[in-house]
Amino acid sequence: MKAEELALQNFATAAYLLDLCQLLQGLKNFEVDKEFALAVCSKMEVSGDTAFHHSRNDRMLCCVKAAVSLPSCLLAEGGMNFLLRQAILVAAAALESFLWDVLRENALTVIQAKGRKADETLRNITLTLDDYLSLEGYEDKDVRLRQIILKRFERGTLYDLDKVSEIAQILGVQNFWIEIGKEIGSKPEEIKAKLQSLINRRNQIVHRADRPDEGASPTEIDCHGLRKIGFAWANNHVQLAKSFVTGSAAVIAKSVAQMEQAIAKRAEQELAQQTLKPAAAPEPAPASATPAPHPPADKSS
């Protein structure tokens, strides 16, 4: 499966989380009359005296058996915001995995097109002894170079945009951010700012459980003691990351297509040279051995 398809599947998961947050946000308990309670019991095919928790918002009505624990977050103010944070994590993971997958898919093409000059950062790559020994299993030098490129990023984590630019450079994309801006209809500075904001928030959620820094303003903290987060902010950043991936896929595809054309052209030239190369003159057959003359007969006898 292509890198873009995998990423879009992950972004679909982020969209489900956002939709679920909107659906459940603002649930409040409410009391129902006897007729309604009996109707619920009938539809649930349970005894008429079964107890239920009833809650609702302006989008849904929720009935849960009292024997089942109702998560407190369903009714707490901002209790559904954990779904927004999960959507941010999924979107950031989708972005990071896309960058890795698209590099993995096209690294061999880059090597075949540009050889050892594919990217100057390769000169600064350091390998452990285990890494070096693992590469000895690849007889093809192009495949070995491909594995070196992948090892450069396999342990990386998306902490900032430097790796995005580095991967784009390896894949031969010139003026990457400008091209992305054209693809998705946004200014490069705005794209960078929102992606960096998404990455920063992802890192805060992963490493600090989204707790605010010391000295943070009370206006930046929610009722649970975490950084405030809203649906609009989360949805905007998830959608931007998704647009960035689709735009990047298109821009990278153009660059890879050019490299594939260069590889095909080189192969054609090599084939033509082999075809036009004059055939080597046949080697002369070895001369047959001449039998040694017999010595003259002795006439003295």
N, C-alpha and C positions, 0 to 999 in steps of 0.2 A: 504494500500500500504506500502511496506517495506521501511525502512529508506533509503536504498541505491537507490531504484528506484526513490524516491522523489528527492534525491540529484542529481542524474544524469539528471533528467528533468530540474533542476535549472542550472546545468552546460551546458545543451544544450542551454539555453537562453543566457548564457555568451558567448558561441561559436557563436551564431547569432550576438551578438553585435560586436565581433571581426571581423567576416566576413563582416558586414556592414561597419565597419571602413575601412577595406582594400578596399572595393568596392568604397567608396565615397572619400577616401583620395586623395587630389591633384587636385580636380576639378578646372578648369579655364574657364572663359568666352571666347567665340569665335563667330565670325561673320559668318553667312551662306549666300549663294547666294539665289537669288529669287526662283530658281527651287527647292532648298532644302526646303525653307520656305513653298512654296505651297504644296510640298509633305507632310510635317508635318501637315499642316492644313487639307489636304485631309484625312489623316489617322486618325486625331483627330475629323474629321467630324465637322469642324468649318469654319467660313468665311475665305476666302483667305487673308484678310487683318488683321487677328488676330495677335497681337504681342506676341512674345515668348522670354524668356530668354534661351540662349543656352550655355551649358557648357559641358566640357568633360575632361577625363583623359585617360590614356592608357588602361583603362578597360571598360569604359562605355561612353555613350553619353546621356546627359540629356536635355530635352526640357520642359520648364515650362511656362505656360501662364503668361504674364506680369501682368495680373490683380491679380495674386496670389503672395504674398510676398515670395521671395526666401530667406531662412535663410542665414544670412551673414556667419555663420560658415561653410557653404558648400564651400565657396571660400577662407576663411581665411587660412593662413599658420597654420598648426596644429589644424585647427578648428574641426576636427573629433576626437580629442583626448578625448573629453568628453565621447565618446563611450567606449574608453579603461578604463576610470575611472568607468563607469557604469559596465563594465565586472568585474572589481575588486570587486566592491560592491556585485554583484550577486554571484561571486565565494565564497567570504567570508561568505555571508549569507547561501549559500548552505552547506558550511563546518560546520557552527555553527548549522544550523537546523538538519544536519545529526547527530551530536553528541547528540543533545537533543532527536531526534526521536529514535535513537538506544538505548539510555538509557531508554526511556519510554517503548519501546517494550520489553526490557529484564529485567527491574528492578524487576518484580515479580519473574522471574526465579532465579535471584540472591538471593532474600530473601528466597525463598523456598529451595534453595540449601545450603545456608550458615547461614540463620537465622539472629539473631542480630549481629553476628560476620562478617557480609558481608563486612563491611569496618569501620575502626576505626574513620574515619572522621564523621560518623554519630553521634558520641558522642558529637561533637562540634557544631552541628546544633542548632540554636536558632529559635524559632517560635514565631510569634506574637499571640496575643489572638485570632484574627480572624482565623489564620492558625490552631491553636489548636482546636477551636470549629468546624472548617470545617472537621477536621479529625474524630470527634466523630461520624460522619455519617457512617463510615465504621466499620462494626462489625468484619470483618475478620482482625486479627492482622497483617497478612502478607500484606494485601492490605494497611493498615495504614502505615506500614513501607515503602512500595513502594511509597506512596504519600509523605512521609517525604523526601525520596531521591530526588524525582522530584522537591519538593519545594526548595531543596538545590541549584538547577540549574535554576529554571524557571525565576529568575530575573537576571541571569548572562549574561554578554556580553563577547564575545570572544576578550579579550584584549591581552592575551598572551597564551602560550602553557601549562600553569599550569593546566587549566581545562581539556585539552585533556588528560594529564597524569592521572589526578584524575579520570576521567570517565573510562579510560582504567583499572585503578586499581579496581574500583568498579565492573567492568564487569569481573574481574578475569584474565585479560591478563597479563602474566608475560613477562618481557623483551619486552615491547610493541614496542619501537622504533626499536629495533633489528629485531623483527618479521616483522615490516612494511618494513624495508629496504630489507629484503629477498623477500617480496611479490612484490615490485615494482622495485627492482634492483638498489637501490640508497643507499648511505651511510646515516646512521641516522643523522649525523651532517649536511649534505647537506639538508636533508628533513626538519629538524628543522629550519635551517637558512632561507630557502625559505618560509616556512609557516609563520615564524615570520615576514619576510619582507612583505608578503602579508597582514598579520593582521595589521602591522604598517601602511602600505599605506592605508588600508581601514579606519583605525581610523583617519588618516590625512585628508582623503577625507570627511569623515562624520563630523568631528569636526572643521576642518579648511578650508574646501572647497579646499583642496590640495594647500593652500598657503604655500610658503616656510617660514622657520624660519628666524628671524632677523639675519642678518649677513651671510646669505647663499651666496655662491659664484655665481656670474652672470652666470657661466657655468651650474649651476644647475637649472636655471630659464628659462622658455620658453617665447615666445614673448607676451603671455597673462598675464605674471606675476605669473604663477603657476609653480609648480614643473614639471620638464621635465618628460615625460613618452613616451615610445615607444612601438610599436606593439610587438616587439620581447620580451621585458621584461614582458608585460602584458600577452601575450600568454603563455610564459614559466611558469609563476606563476599560471595561471589558470589551465593549464594542470597538473602541479604538485599537486595542490589541488585536482583535480579530481582523479588522480592516488592514492593519499593518502586516499581518501574516499573509493575507490574500494578495496584497500589493507586492510584498517581498517575493512571493512565489512567482508572480508574473515577471518582475524585474530580473530575478535570478534565472528564470527559464530562458529569457532572451540572451543573457550572457552565456549560459551553458550551450544554447543552440549555436551560437557563434563559435564556441570552442569545438563543438562536435563537427561543425562544417570545416574548421581548420584541420581537424584530425582526418576527416574523410578526404580532404583535398591533398594532404600530405601522403596519405595511403595511395591515392590515385597517381601522384607524381612518382612515388617509389615503384609502383607497378609499371608505369610507363617507362621508367628508366631501365627496369629489368627487361622489358619487352624490346626496347630499342638497343640494348647493349649487344654489340656484335658477338656472334658465337665464336668461341675460341677455336683456332685452327687445329685440326686433328694432328696428333703426334704421329711422326713417320713410323711405319712398321719396322721392327728390328730386322736387320739384314740376316739372311739365312747363313748358317755357318758353312764355310767352304772346307771340304775334306782335305786333310793334309796329303800332299803328294807321296806316292810310294817311292822308296829309295831305288835307284837303278839296280838292275840285276847284276850279279858278279859273273863276268864273262871269262875269268881266268881259269875256271875249272873245266 
